[in-house]
Amino acid sequence: MHSIVWIPRDWHYQKQANKRKLGLTQLVRGTPIRLRGGGQIAVQGNGVVRFGPDGSVWPLTATVGWEIVADGQIVVPVYGTPPRKYGDVQGSFRPSLGDGCALHGTSNPGCVGQAVRHGCVRLRNEDIAERYHWMAVRTPVYIW
């Protein structure tokens, strides 16, 4: 089985910043974020890197908690860069309900049945896997 890659919209980063009482800064291709202490964060090729004041370079990828945090700010990565892609959070099946909403699994089964996202319905991975195979395209979905 494969894992669905989730590409969060900007609201996700705003929500995380509010929840963690951090600021928010948008990374823009061609405009580095200057850090206290002399370093910077920038888009390099298709990736995001941190340059140290001594010239060292570290690629930044999704870390625990997924967000890049620098100088008390959550960095909103550029679309298409690895930190903007979260793997293994929605299971292996994601039938769309339209308008960005879907039925999907989760890497956190304890959140099933809770209002934790903006419009999607989370199911246990084994439940969506079973149902996915007997759902035809354009099957009406009723949620109550």
Secondary structure as the mmCIF struct_conf table of DSSP 4:
data_model
#
loop_
_struct_conf.conf_type_id
_struct_conf.id
_struct_conf.beg_label_comp_id
_struct_conf.beg_label_asym_id
_struct_conf.beg_label_seq_id
_struct_conf.end_label_comp_id
_struct_conf.end_label_asym_id
_struct_conf.end_label_seq_id
HELX_LH_PP_P HELX_LH_PP_P1 ILE A 4 ILE A 4
STRN STRN1 VAL A 5 TRP A 6
HELX_RH_AL_P HELX_RH_AL_P1 ASP A 10 ARG A 20
TURN_TY1_P TURN_TY1_P1 LYS A 21 LYS A 21
STRN STRN2 GLY A 23 GLN A 26
STRN STRN3 VAL A 28 VAL A 28
TURN_TY1_P TURN_TY1_P2 ARG A 29 GLY A 30
STRN STRN4 THR A 31 THR A 31
HELX_LH_PP_P HELX_LH_PP_P2 PRO A 32 PRO A 32
STRN STRN5 ILE A 33 ARG A 34
TURN_TY1_P TURN_TY1_P3 ARG A 36 GLY A 37
BEND BEND1 GLY A 38 GLY A 38
STRN STRN6 GLN A 40 GLN A 44
TURN_TY1_P TURN_TY1_P4 GLY A 45 ASN A 46
STRN STRN7 GLY A 47 PHE A 51
TURN_TY1_P TURN_TY1_P5 PRO A 53 ASP A 54
BEND BEND2 GLY A 55 GLY A 55
STRN STRN8 VAL A 57 LEU A 60
TURN_TY1_P TURN_TY1_P6 VAL A 64 GLY A 65
BEND BEND3 TRP A 66 TRP A 66
STRN STRN9 ILE A 68 ALA A 70
TURN_TY1_P TURN_TY1_P7 ASP A 71 GLY A 72
STRN STRN10 GLN A 73 VAL A 76
HELX_LH_PP_P HELX_LH_PP_P3 PRO A 77 VAL A 78
TURN_TY1_P TURN_TY1_P8 TYR A 79 GLY A 80
BEND BEND4 THR A 81 THR A 81
HELX_RH_3T_P HELX_RH_3T_P1 PRO A 82 ARG A 84
STRN STRN11 TYR A 86 GLY A 87
BEND BEND5 ASP A 88 GLN A 90
BEND BEND6 SER A 92 SER A 92
STRN STRN12 SER A 96 GLY A 98
TURN_TY1_P TURN_TY1_P9 ASP A 99 GLY A 100
STRN STRN13 CYS A 101 HIS A 104
BEND BEND7 SER A 107 SER A 107
HELX_RH_3T_P HELX_RH_3T_P2 PRO A 109 CYS A 111
TURN_TY1_P TURN_TY1_P10 VAL A 112 GLY A 113
BEND BEND8 GLN A 114 GLN A 114
BEND BEND9 ARG A 117 GLY A 119
STRN STRN14 VAL A 121 ARG A 122
HELX_RH_AL_P HELX_RH_AL_P2 ASN A 125 TYR A 132
TURN_TY1_P TURN_TY1_P11 HIS A 133 TRP A 134
HELX_LH_PP_P HELX_LH_PP_P4 MET A 135 ALA A 136
TURN_TY1_P TURN_TY1_P12 VAL A 137 ARG A 138
#
